[in-house]
Amino acid sequence: MYTTPDIALKSGESTELGDLWSVIANNCKSALKSPPEVEILDGPPGVTAVVNAAPVVPRSMGCTQPVAGGKLVLTAKDIQEYSYTRLTLRVNYKTLDGDRQSSASFNITLFPPK
């Protein structure tokens, strides 16, 4: 059974959620034509998501060398009130095999400054 991950951020904080990449099976070469892009489909105001282009190691594919990819980062900007809500992201990949998408949801708790 899949459980939705929980994230907690104070106003002004950022967190790195993970690495994004796409590789060609069996040879560990990047299949990306450009860095992945992220969009927020649903979520609280004041939260932004970006992909910072970076070399990443797709260990789950058995790769040991870095490939082109990115780091997914969430930032809570100017949070004025406590809130707990669902955040849904969609990641868009431009690959050698065409455009691909994936999505993920998180429970996010936001805290204002003290």
C-alpha positions in Angstrom: 0.0 0.0 0.0 1.3 3.5 -0.9 1.4 6.1 1.8 1.6 9.8 1.0 4.9 11.3 2.3 4.7 14.1 4.9 6.7 17.4 4.5 7.0 20.2 7.1 8.4 23.6 6.2 8.7 26.9 8.1 8.3 30.1 6.2 11.5 30.8 4.2 12.7 27.1 4.3 13.5 24.9 1.4 13.8 21.1 1.1 15.3 18.9 -1.6 12.8 16.1 -2.4 15.0 14.0 -4.6 16.8 13.4 -7.9 15.1 13.5 -11.3 16.5 11.7 -14.3 15.7 9.5 -17.3 18.1 6.9 -18.6 18.2 4.5 -21.5 17.8 1.0 -20.1 20.9 -1.2 -19.9 23.5 1.5 -20.7 23.0 4.2 -18.1 23.1 7.1 -20.6 20.8 10.0 -20.1 17.6 10.0 -22.3 16.9 13.7 -21.5 17.0 16.4 -24.1 16.7 19.1 -21.5 16.4 19.2 -17.7 13.1 18.1 -16.2 10.5 20.7 -15.4 8.0 20.7 -12.5 4.6 22.3 -12.1 2.3 22.5 -9.1 -1.1 21.1 -10.0 -2.6 21.7 -6.6 -1.3 23.1 -3.4 -1.2 25.9 -0.9 -0.2 29.5 -1.8 3.3 30.4 -0.9 4.9 27.1 -2.0 7.1 26.9 -5.1 8.7 23.9 -6.8 11.8 24.1 -9.0 14.1 21.6 -10.7 17.8 22.7 -10.4 19.8 21.1 -13.2 22.5 18.9 -11.8 24.3 15.6 -12.5 22.6 12.7 -10.6 23.4 9.0 -10.1 20.3 6.8 -11.0 21.3 4.1 -8.5 17.9 2.4 -8.8 18.8 1.6 -12.4 22.1 0.1 -11.3 24.1 3.1 -12.6 27.3 4.2 -10.9 28.2 7.3 -12.9 26.3 10.6 -12.9 24.0 11.5 -15.8 22.2 14.8 -16.7 19.2 15.4 -14.5 18.0 17.6 -11.7 17.2 18.1 -8.0 13.6 18.7 -7.1 13.3 21.5 -4.5 10.3 22.8 -2.6 10.3 26.3 -1.0 7.9 27.9 1.5 7.8 31.6 0.9 6.2 34.2 3.1 3.9 31.8 5.1 1.5 33.8 7.3 -0.7 31.1 8.8 -0.3 27.5 9.8 -1.8 25.1 7.3 -1.9 21.4 6.5 -2.9 20.4 2.9 -2.1 18.1 0.0 0.5 19.2 -2.6 0.4 17.6 -6.1 3.3 18.0 -8.5 3.7 17.0 -12.1 7.2 16.5 -13.6 7.7 16.9 -17.3 10.5 15.1 -19.1 11.6 15.8 -22.7 13.4 12.6 -23.7 14.8 11.1 -26.8 11.7 8.9 -27.0 9.3 11.8 -26.6 7.7 13.7 -23.8 7.0 11.9 -20.5 5.2 12.9 -17.3 5.1 11.7 -13.8 3.2 13.0 -10.7 3.5 12.8 -7.0 1.4 14.0 -4.0 2.6 15.0 -0.6 1.0 16.1 2.7 2.6 19.4 3.5 2.5 21.3 6.8 3.4 25.0 6.7 4.5 27.1 9.7 4.6 30.9 9.9 7.6 32.6 11.4 7.6 32.9 15.2 
